[in-house]
Amino acid sequence: MKRIRQMHLYMGMFLAPTVILFAASGALQIFRLQEGRPGSSYQPPSWIVFLAGVHKDQRLEGAPPAKPAPPAAEAAPAPKPAAPPAGQPVRSKRSAILMWFFTLAAVGIITSTLLGIVMAFKYNRDRRVIWALLAAGTLLPAVMLFL
């Protein structure tokens, strides 16, 4: 059991920065905060676009900019969506309660990971190992973005 606990500690400290990154960027993407909307004045902050690019596409570039809205004179009424071809599921409206549940889950994952880091420092004698694993888990993926 001691070896299993030690492996859990090492893997957890190495992967903790990535878990926090994906939970945080995923929570932002639930509400599509990385996307600009046609005809809207909302422009996503560059840091959200950056995180979404890393999360979704494993790249430094952000999401493509939103397409501009067509001029008012050329705007035609939106056509009614056609029925989906046979065998394809019907797209349903997004569930707001499920979006908030997944956001709560992301906050829980981040909180649990941070508590694990605190516990690692509290109950491990050699804090250098913890710092080294956290640094490696942060720096290694950051370096791989540039490869």
Backbone as ProteinMPNN parsed JSONL, in Angstrom:
{"seq_chain_A": "MKRIRQMHLYMGMFLAPTVILFAASGALQIFRLQEGRPGSSYQPPSWIVFLAGVHKDQRLEGAPPAKPAPPAAEAAPAPKPAAPPAGQPVRSKRSAILMWFFTLAAVGIITSTLLGIVMAFKYNRDRRVIWALLAAGTLLPAVMLFL", "coords_chain_A": {"N_chain_A": [[0.826, -1.198, 0.0], [2.021, 1.174, 0.663], [3.702, 1.765, -1.482], [1.822, 2.103, -3.513], [0.449, 4.358, -2.588], [2.541, 6.183, -2.753], [3.058, 6.195, -5.532], [0.602, 7.253, -6.358], [0.764, 9.779, -5.21], [2.99, 10.874, -6.629], [2.117, 10.762, -9.335], [-0.216, 12.275, -9.102], [0.764, 14.813, -8.297], [2.336, 15.485, -10.484], [0.436, 15.593, -12.545], [-1.44, 17.411, -11.612], [-1.317, 20.272, -12.321], [-2.188, 20.144, -15.01], [-4.721, 18.978, -14.768], [-6.062, 21.005, -13.381], [-5.863, 23.08, -15.275], [-7.376, 22.01, -17.47], [-9.883, 21.621, -16.28], [-10.592, 24.249, -15.573], [-10.473, 25.64, -18.063], [-12.291, 24.131, -19.476], [-14.639, 24.661, -18.047], [-15.032, 27.334, -18.731], [-15.533, 27.006, -21.434], [-17.935, 25.684, -21.466], [-19.879, 27.606, -21.419], [-19.318, 28.776, -23.754], [-17.554, 30.944, -23.857], [-15.292, 31.54, -25.233], [-15.899, 32.178, -27.771], [-16.797, 34.57, -30.215], [-19.834, 36.202, -31.099], [-21.766, 36.448, -34.063], [-22.843, 39.646, -34.983], [-22.829, 40.538, -32.398], [-21.563, 42.531, -29.723], [-19.787, 41.375, -28.066], [-16.537, 40.427, -27.465], [-14.331, 37.879, -27.014], [-12.098, 37.678, -24.228], [-8.543, 37.685, -24.64], [-7.091, 35.835, -23.119], [-8.921, 33.846, -22.533], [-9.474, 32.859, -25.06], [-6.942, 31.923, -25.654], [-6.636, 29.842, -23.7], [-8.721, 28.171, -24.558], [-7.771, 27.449, -27.079], [-5.539, 25.919, -26.385], [-6.793, 23.909, -24.883], [-8.757, 22.741, -26.634], [-7.475, 22.405, -29.141], [-4.782, 21.957, -28.768], [-2.822, 23.949, -29.254], [-1.118, 27.114, -29.675], [-2.34, 29.268, -30.931], [-5.39, 31.069, -30.869], [-8.974, 30.605, -30.965], [-10.68, 30.922, -34.133], [-11.635, 34.217, -35.286], [-14.927, 35.603, -34.788], [-17.391, 35.496, -37.362], [-18.316, 38.369, -39.172], [-21.474, 40.051, -38.794], [-24.029, 39.969, -41.312], [-24.734, 42.822, -43.4], [-27.535, 44.978, -42.61], [-29.29, 45.476, -44.732], [-28.946, 43.323, -46.394], [-29.706, 41.234, -44.891], [-31.526, 38.375, -44.55], [-34.58, 36.733, -43.659], [-34.16, 34.124, -41.344], [-33.949, 30.846, -42.552], [-36.211, 28.123, -42.004], [-35.069, 25.389, -40.107], [-34.218, 22.408, -41.732], [-35.607, 19.13, -41.527], [-33.667, 16.661, -39.899], [-31.665, 14.299, -41.728], [-32.718, 10.881, -42.14], [-31.862, 8.677, -39.533], [-30.078, 10.317, -38.224], [-29.519, 11.986, -35.133], [-31.794, 14.307, -33.571], [-30.948, 17.644, -32.93], [-31.041, 18.974, -29.785], [-32.119, 21.618, -27.576], [-29.714, 23.278, -25.521], [-29.167, 22.322, -22.154], [-29.598, 24.35, -19.472], [-29.429, 23.813, -16.741], [-27.852, 21.531, -16.712], [-25.507, 22.568, -17.758], [-24.713, 24.255, -15.658], [-24.392, 22.325, -13.7], [-22.18, 20.881, -14.703], [-20.327, 22.927, -14.59], [-20.182, 23.283, -11.834], [-19.097, 20.78, -11.263], [-16.56, 21.104, -12.455], [-15.508, 23.115, -10.801], [-15.452, 21.64, -8.44], [-13.562, 19.666, -9.131], [-11.265, 21.239, -9.455], [-11.036, 22.296, -6.857], [-10.724, 19.929, -5.343], [-8.311, 19.008, -6.413], [-6.567, 21.07, -5.672], [-6.75, 20.786, -2.888], [-5.567, 18.278, -2.665], [-2.954, 18.928, -3.373], [-2.266, 20.584, -1.217], [-2.451, 18.694, 0.857], [-0.392, 17.002, 0.074], [1.867, 18.56, 0.54], [1.607, 18.876, 3.276], [1.743, 16.275, 4.404], [3.987, 15.022, 3.406], [7.403, 14.456, 3.741], [9.586, 15.343, 2.228], [9.574, 18.111, 0.618], [10.726, 19.073, -1.64], [10.491, 17.195, -3.666], [7.762, 17.353, -4.211], [7.548, 20.031, -5.123], [9.217, 19.803, -7.359], [7.827, 17.942, -8.961], [5.406, 19.316, -9.408], [6.43, 21.548, -10.782], [7.566, 20.279, -13.025], [5.238, 19.166, -14.121], [3.973, 21.459, -14.896], [5.79, 22.872, -16.543], [6.647, 21.04, -18.57], [4.345, 20.422, -20.307], [3.974, 23.066, -21.198], [6.339, 23.591, -22.614], [6.037, 21.674, -24.616], [4.027, 22.79, -26.133], [5.357, 24.474, -27.838], [6.751, 22.856, -29.538]], "CA_chain_A": [[0.0, 0.0, 0.0], [2.868, 2.351, 0.717], [4.162, 2.036, -2.852], [0.668, 2.614, -4.258], [0.244, 5.741, -2.143], [3.627, 6.991, -3.294], [2.784, 6.359, -6.968], [-0.538, 8.156, -6.446], [1.299, 11.109, -4.906], [3.824, 11.347, -7.728], [1.278, 11.011, -10.521], [-1.123, 13.371, -8.798], [1.469, 16.102, -8.298], [2.765, 15.767, -11.851], [-0.729, 15.888, -13.391], [-2.312, 18.419, -11.001], [-1.457, 21.492, -13.121], [-2.981, 19.859, -16.206], [-6.111, 18.781, -14.343], [-6.614, 22.331, -13.078], [-6.005, 23.795, -16.549], [-8.487, 21.488, -18.262], [-11.145, 21.878, -15.591], [-10.898, 25.681, -15.67], [-10.777, 26.016, -19.449], [-13.538, 23.45, -19.832], [-15.757, 25.4, -17.446], [-15.253, 28.521, -19.555], [-16.072, 26.597, -22.727], [-19.326, 25.257, -21.309], [-20.702, 28.763, -21.757], [-18.796, 29.251, -25.034], [-16.992, 32.271, -23.638], [-14.164, 31.727, -26.131], [-16.428, 32.471, -29.107], [-17.528, 35.792, -30.488], [-21.095, 35.915, -31.764], [-22.058, 37.375, -35.148], [-23.784, 40.702, -34.628], [-22.729, 40.857, -30.98], [-20.396, 43.351, -29.378], [-18.91, 40.591, -27.189], [-15.281, 39.903, -27.983], [-13.754, 37.112, -25.907], [-10.76, 38.087, -23.79], [-7.492, 36.901, -25.289], [-6.65, 34.715, -22.278], [-9.904, 32.766, -22.667], [-9.231, 32.292, -26.393], [-5.699, 31.169, -25.533], [-6.92, 28.595, -22.98], [-9.552, 27.316, -25.409], [-6.903, 26.9, -28.12], [-4.735, 24.854, -25.78], [-7.686, 22.834, -24.457], [-9.431, 22.067, -27.743], [-6.655, 22.132, -30.322], [-3.394, 21.775, -28.346], [-2.028, 24.912, -30.001], [-1.035, 28.428, -29.068], [-3.278, 30.195, -31.544], [-6.731, 31.001, -30.31], [-10.062, 30.25, -31.863], [-10.829, 31.907, -35.191], [-12.558, 35.284, -34.918], [-16.316, 35.416, -35.205], [-17.718, 36.074, -38.651], [-19.138, 39.565, -38.98], [-22.886, 39.93, -39.145], [-24.308, 40.55, -42.621], [-25.377, 44.132, -43.308], [-28.977, 44.906, -42.378], [-30.016, 45.465, -46.004], [-28.837, 42.001, -47.005], [-30.144, 40.204, -43.953], [-32.766, 37.704, -44.926], [-35.07, 35.957, -42.519], [-33.518, 32.814, -41.21], [-34.814, 29.761, -43.022], [-36.534, 27.097, -41.015], [-34.162, 24.255, -40.256], [-34.803, 21.212, -42.338], [-35.586, 17.939, -40.673], [-32.415, 15.936, -40.118], [-31.825, 13.064, -42.494], [-33.049, 9.685, -41.355], [-30.735, 8.035, -38.873], [-29.293, 11.289, -37.453], [-30.289, 12.472, -33.988], [-32.256, 15.682, -33.598], [-30.229, 18.474, -31.959], [-31.96, 19.584, -28.841], [-31.646, 22.828, -26.917], [-28.783, 23.012, -24.431], [-29.774, 22.347, -20.835], [-28.913, 25.301, -18.583], [-29.142, 23.18, -15.445], [-26.729, 20.622, -16.919], [-24.325, 23.419, -17.905], [-24.305, 24.684, -14.312], [-23.905, 21.142, -12.994], [-20.819, 20.616, -15.173], [-19.492, 23.995, -14.049], [-19.961, 22.9, -10.434], [-18.159, 19.654, -11.281], [-15.233, 21.658, -12.732], [-15.064, 23.772, -9.569], [-15.141, 20.554, -7.508], [-12.301, 19.044, -9.552], [-10.192, 22.177, -9.133], [-10.918, 22.342, -5.398], [-10.175, 18.658, -4.894], [-6.906, 18.958, -6.816], [-5.831, 21.986, -4.791], [-6.67, 20.151, -1.569], [-4.564, 17.217, -2.779], [-1.633, 19.563, -3.332], [-2.05, 20.997, 0.178], [-2.189, 17.481, 1.633], [0.932, 16.488, -0.288], [2.864, 19.346, 1.275], [1.423, 18.691, 4.725], [2.051, 14.924, 4.877], [5.194, 14.486, 2.8], [8.571, 15.058, 4.391], [10.482, 15.983, 1.259], [8.79, 19.041, -0.204], [11.427, 19.3, -2.913], [9.9, 16.283, -4.651], [6.457, 17.915, -4.574], [7.81, 21.203, -5.958], [9.788, 19.355, -8.636], [6.77, 17.33, -9.768], [4.506, 20.387, -9.84], [7.129, 22.327, -11.803], [7.652, 19.462, -14.242], [3.888, 19.051, -14.672], [3.612, 22.758, -15.477], [6.718, 23.277, -17.594], [6.721, 20.088, -19.676], [3.312, 20.707, -21.312], [4.196, 24.4, -21.774], [7.4, 23.437, -23.614], [5.505, 20.88, -25.731], [3.226, 23.661, -26.989], [6.239, 25.128, -28.802], [7.394, 21.851, -30.408]], "C_chain_A": [[0.866, 1.257, 0.0], [3.343, 2.744, -0.686], [3.016, 2.599, -3.699], [0.394, 4.061, -3.87], [1.313, 6.658, -2.715], [3.439, 7.222, -4.793], [1.631, 7.343, -7.181], [-0.085, 9.597, -6.195], [2.08, 11.659, -6.092], [2.995, 11.663, -8.972], [0.355, 12.196, -10.291], [-0.442, 14.724, -8.843], [1.939, 16.475, -9.697], [1.586, 16.215, -12.724], [-1.638, 16.982, -12.848], [-2.414, 19.704, -11.82], [-2.319, 21.289, -14.368], [-4.448, 19.665, -15.855], [-6.772, 20.129, -14.066], [-6.83, 23.121, -14.361], [-7.223, 23.315, -17.327], [-9.832, 21.709, -17.589], [-11.553, 23.344, -15.727], [-11.265, 26.073, -17.097], [-12.039, 25.327, -19.936], [-14.758, 24.155, -19.273], [-16.062, 26.658, -18.248], [-15.91, 28.159, -20.889], [-17.512, 26.099, -22.636], [-20.259, 26.378, -21.749], [-20.239, 29.428, -23.053], [-18.244, 30.671, -24.934], [-15.809, 32.56, -24.56], [-14.606, 32.136, -27.529], [-17.079, 33.845, -29.152], [-18.812, 35.412, -31.226], [-21.303, 36.906, -32.904], [-23.108, 38.392, -34.702], [-23.731, 41.115, -33.172], [-21.495, 41.716, -30.737], [-19.42, 42.58, -28.485], [-17.691, 40.106, -27.967], [-14.614, 39.158, -26.839], [-12.381, 37.648, -25.525], [-9.7, 37.147, -24.366], [-7.053, 35.704, -24.442], [-7.63, 33.553, -22.349], [-9.723, 32.078, -24.016], [-7.962, 31.439, -26.364], [-5.941, 29.822, -24.856], [-7.751, 27.641, -23.824], [-8.716, 26.687, -26.519], [-6.051, 25.76, -27.596], [-5.617, 23.659, -25.455], [-8.225, 22.038, -25.651], [-8.493, 21.603, -28.848], [-5.182, 21.892, -30.017], [-2.474, 22.672, -29.168], [-2.066, 26.256, -29.296], [-2.034, 29.412, -29.657], [-4.647, 30.0, -30.933], [-7.735, 30.558, -31.354], [-10.165, 31.299, -32.963], [-11.821, 32.984, -34.786], [-13.965, 35.011, -35.451], [-16.53, 36.079, -36.557], [-18.575, 37.312, -38.423], [-20.573, 39.32, -39.422], [-23.118, 40.541, -40.522], [-24.953, 41.924, -42.454], [-26.892, 43.99, -43.235], [-29.758, 44.819, -43.676], [-30.016, 44.078, -46.628], [-29.368, 40.893, -46.104], [-31.491, 39.656, -44.388], [-33.273, 36.956, -43.708], [-34.432, 34.574, -42.521], [-34.459, 31.731, -41.697], [-35.08, 28.771, -41.904], [-35.578, 25.934, -41.206], [-34.9, 23.052, -40.831], [-34.734, 20.062, -41.35], [-34.289, 17.186, -40.939], [-32.664, 14.679, -40.936], [-32.082, 11.873, -41.58], [-31.776, 9.074, -40.774], [-29.868, 8.996, -38.075], [-30.137, 11.803, -36.3], [-30.685, 13.936, -34.179], [-31.475, 16.465, -32.548], [-31.234, 19.142, -31.058], [-31.312, 20.816, -28.22], [-30.723, 22.44, -25.765], [-29.493, 23.172, -23.096], [-28.978, 23.256, -19.914], [-28.556, 24.639, -17.259], [-27.961, 22.214, -15.567], [-25.434, 21.413, -17.098], [-23.813, 23.851, -16.536], [-23.802, 23.5, -13.484], [-22.464, 20.833, -13.403], [-19.852, 21.701, -14.703], [-19.169, 23.712, -12.579], [-18.98, 21.73, -10.344], [-16.733, 20.147, -11.538], [-14.668, 22.348, -11.495], [-14.686, 22.714, -8.526], [-13.821, 19.87, -7.846], [-11.122, 19.944, -9.192], [-9.955, 22.21, -7.619], [-10.277, 21.071, -4.86], [-8.69, 18.544, -5.237], [-6.062, 19.873, -5.938], [-5.697, 21.425, -3.382], [-5.652, 19.015, -1.569], [-3.157, 17.775, -2.732], [-1.298, 19.991, -1.901], [-1.71, 19.778, 1.038], [-0.802, 16.922, 1.335], [2.02, 17.253, 0.454], [2.79, 19.086, 2.772], [1.963, 17.337, 5.194], [3.283, 14.295, 4.24], [6.395, 15.209, 3.394], [9.441, 15.843, 3.418], [9.67, 16.844, 0.295], [9.46, 19.326, -1.541], [10.849, 18.419, -4.014], [8.563, 16.842, -5.133], [6.654, 19.117, -5.5], [8.333, 20.783, -7.329], [8.711, 18.748, -9.535], [5.769, 18.368, -10.266], [5.151, 21.236, -10.939], [7.218, 21.559, -13.115], [6.288, 19.332, -14.914], [3.373, 20.347, -15.271], [4.482, 23.069, -16.692], [6.739, 22.335, -18.797], [5.615, 20.317, -20.712], [3.503, 22.079, -21.966], [5.275, 24.336, -22.854], [6.867, 22.687, -24.831], [4.598, 21.715, -26.639], [4.073, 24.289, -28.091], [6.905, 24.146, -29.754], [6.57, 21.603, -31.648]], "O_chain_A": [[0.498, 2.276, -0.585], [3.377, 3.926, -1.025], [3.239, 3.489, -4.519], [0.136, 4.897, -4.736], [1.021, 7.785, -3.116], [3.643, 8.337, -5.272], [1.685, 8.174, -8.088], [-0.509, 10.519, -6.893], [1.852, 12.793, -6.512], [3.163, 12.717, -9.585], [0.166, 13.025, -11.181], [-1.006, 15.684, -9.369], [1.94, 17.652, -10.058], [1.732, 17.118, -13.549], [-2.53, 17.439, -13.562], [-3.526, 20.199, -12.004], [-3.094, 22.171, -14.736], [-5.325, 20.142, -16.575], [-7.911, 20.361, -14.47], [-7.867, 23.765, -14.524], [-8.019, 24.13, -17.795], [-10.826, 21.961, -18.271], [-12.721, 23.647, -15.967], [-12.261, 26.763, -17.315], [-12.783, 25.896, -20.735], [-15.791, 24.242, -19.937], [-17.228, 27.01, -18.426], [-16.737, 28.91, -21.407], [-18.23, 26.098, -23.636], [-21.293, 26.135, -22.371], [-20.71, 30.51, -23.406], [-18.45, 31.493, -25.827], [-15.368, 33.705, -24.657], [-13.765, 32.412, -28.384], [-17.815, 34.23, -28.244], [-18.849, 34.389, -31.91], [-21.041, 38.096, -32.73], [-24.13, 38.032, -34.117], [-24.515, 41.964, -32.747], [-20.508, 41.626, -31.467], [-18.338, 43.082, -28.18], [-17.819, 39.454, -29.003], [-14.356, 39.75, -25.791], [-11.593, 38.027, -26.392], [-9.949, 35.955, -24.551], [-6.682, 34.666, -24.99], [-7.224, 32.396, -22.237], [-9.808, 30.853, -24.107], [-7.911, 30.369, -26.97], [-5.514, 28.783, -25.36], [-7.514, 26.434, -23.809], [-8.922, 25.524, -26.866], [-5.86, 24.753, -28.278], [-5.237, 22.518, -25.721], [-8.154, 20.809, -25.669], [-8.689, 20.535, -29.426], [-4.404, 21.646, -30.939], [-1.47, 22.212, -29.711], [-2.917, 26.51, -28.444], [-2.523, 30.296, -28.953], [-5.013, 28.895, -30.531], [-7.381, 30.186, -32.473], [-9.778, 32.449, -32.753], [-12.751, 32.713, -34.027], [-14.153, 34.286, -36.428], [-15.918, 37.105, -36.857], [-19.465, 37.303, -37.572], [-20.846, 38.499, -40.298], [-22.472, 41.529, -40.871], [-25.647, 42.162, -41.466], [-27.463, 43.017, -43.728], [-30.792, 44.153, -43.724], [-30.968, 43.698, -47.31], [-29.466, 39.74, -46.525], [-32.459, 40.395, -44.566], [-32.495, 36.587, -42.829], [-34.206, 33.963, -43.565], [-35.627, 31.693, -41.308], [-34.277, 28.607, -40.985], [-35.303, 25.533, -42.337], [-36.032, 22.74, -40.462], [-33.893, 20.043, -40.451], [-33.859, 17.083, -42.088], [-33.73, 14.069, -40.853], [-31.71, 11.872, -40.406], [-30.752, 8.973, -41.45], [-29.003, 8.553, -37.319], [-31.336, 12.034, -36.461], [-29.998, 14.698, -34.86], [-31.345, 16.018, -31.409], [-32.166, 19.799, -31.522], [-30.104, 21.021, -28.332], [-30.918, 21.412, -25.116], [-30.328, 24.062, -22.934], [-27.82, 22.974, -19.607], [-27.479, 24.887, -16.717], [-27.161, 22.09, -14.64], [-24.377, 20.979, -16.641], [-22.609, 23.814, -16.284], [-22.896, 23.652, -12.665], [-21.622, 20.554, -12.549], [-18.682, 21.418, -14.446], [-18.032, 23.879, -12.139], [-18.131, 21.694, -9.453], [-15.793, 19.663, -10.907], [-13.49, 22.188, -11.174], [-13.701, 22.882, -7.807], [-13.048, 19.533, -6.949], [-10.104, 19.472, -8.685], [-8.814, 22.159, -7.16], [-9.386, 21.133, -4.013], [-7.903, 18.039, -4.436], [-4.971, 19.497, -5.509], [-4.65, 21.569, -2.751], [-4.951, 18.812, -0.578], [-2.265, 17.178, -2.129], [-0.18, 19.782, -1.431], [-0.789, 19.827, 1.853], [-0.118, 16.429, 2.232], [2.982, 16.659, 0.94], [3.815, 19.079, 3.454], [2.573, 17.253, 6.259], [3.588, 13.135, 4.516], [6.392, 16.433, 3.528], [9.97, 16.899, 3.766], [9.15, 16.358, -0.709], [8.802, 19.781, -2.477], [10.731, 18.849, -5.161], [8.268, 16.808, -6.327], [6.004, 19.213, -6.541], [7.934, 21.349, -8.347], [8.686, 19.011, -10.738], [5.331, 18.308, -11.415], [4.492, 21.6, -11.913], [6.977, 22.116, -14.186], [6.193, 19.382, -16.14], [2.436, 20.334, -16.07], [3.979, 23.478, -17.738], [6.838, 22.796, -19.933], [5.92, 20.399, -21.901], [3.226, 22.241, -23.154], [5.135, 24.966, -23.902], [7.21, 23.029, -25.963], [4.422, 21.371, -27.808], [3.558, 24.603, -29.164], [7.569, 24.574, -30.699], [6.953, 20.792, -32.491]]}, "name": "protein", "num_of_chains": 1, "seq": "MKRIRQMHLYMGMFLAPTVILFAASGALQIFRLQEGRPGSSYQPPSWIVFLAGVHKDQRLEGAPPAKPAPPAAEAAPAPKPAAPPAGQPVRSKRSAILMWFFTLAAVGIITSTLLGIVMAFKYNRDRRVIWALLAAGTLLPAVMLFL"}
